[in-house]
Amino acid sequence: MSASDSSAALLSGKGSADSYTSRPSDSDLSLEEDKEASRREAERQALLQLERAKTKPVAFAVRTNVSYCGALDEDCPVQGAAINFETKDFLHIKEKFNNDWWIGRLVKEGADISFIPSPVKLEAMRLKQELKAAQRKPGGRPTPPSSAKQKQKQTEHVPPYDVVPSMRPVVLVGPSLKGYEVTDMMQKALFDFLKHRFDGRISITRVTADLSLAKRSVLNKKAIMERSNTRSSLAEVQSEIERIFELAKSLQLVVLDADTINHPAQLTKTSLAPIIVYVKVSSPKVLQRLIKSRGKSQSKHLNVQMMAGDKLAQCPPEMFDVILDENQLEDACEHLAEYLDIYWRATHLPGSAPVNPLLEQNVVTPPSANSSQQVGQSGADHSGASLSPSLRGQPLSAPEREELEQLPPEEEEEEKEMRVNEEEDQPHHPEHTGDLSPLEYSLNACEISKYLDDTISEITVTSSGYSSLWISGKKGNAEAM
């Protein structure tokens, strides 16, 4: 064989060997197909679990301390189904998918069920990003120890999520201090409106414990316990916080009549994440005249009430979720109702079934045993919406009369006696008969500014705590509400 023939044979043999090694084997192809089939099956199962989660109740809620873009995450169980959120957003968590992912949704109208990164995954992503950033600057200037410690102090102990109530509780502040008649009556008017407007979807409860103590550091606990004027023990505060979380599980609107909360800063470090509603009287002169109109018992505390009103007026608008500064009570009520309607739609998926039987009725939750108060105090009783017409002193309806007529004589007498006793136990309101709307007997507090040139003649409070305002002045008598 010539040298040229042997060279050609070697080249052809080498070429066939290269082509053989570059072609994947049947086993490799089978392995790839198995992996792809397994991936598709896992994605199908994840989609099914995602769909089933739509009808499941909310397990808990969190507020985010970081931002996240799901479109950039390739590890999502279903491509394109990861959530996007910004800092201080709220998320409803339905269930755990695995250690890296939860299933839930952004609390926003129209938001769908998505995969949510777990705290473990977010922490791993953060460490990975820090490692990449350190590798990009191998010869960079070293960070001074003092500034490094300061930066570490600022960033440590900040988890990606804070657990909060499933429904953010609504807290009213202003126009001045609670416990004084003007503020109590203005807020009472709004409580009455909300009770009727969101009948069947709202829970209004009074809280006498000092909620501002809910997140004090352990170092301050001893000092708090030693204060002789501390109104609430830490155990009582913790009990109230747990009660509020429990109320929020029903996904009803939760409204707190909180005795000790007069400023938004009191709740910023708590886990409640409340909706702060500022009942604002824009003119200090109007607030001053309102306080003086309540008599000497209120006007002798004029300075402290005016100071509290001034502190609220100095707050930046960002500290409040809703500012009610309308001149008409009706407008202020509609403003608040519009906000809560939007929040309701954001927290409830369309067409989803109620997650709790409480949603089928209007429940006004009584305070816990530690914070119970006598009914009849201003703002203490909001339970009128849950009473039947007969318990409110109203005539029996036709179905009730028919039911009573069908009873045997002895049971009929017992039923009548029971109804009479129940009616006698209810406060009697000679000024109001029937089921009046709050606009018919509530203090028209937000409308005062239009009467700046008028003279307030009298403000009276009925036995039930509802109030009416009569104004007379240059333009003649005008009855508000």
Disulfide bonds with the S-S distance in Angstrom:
none
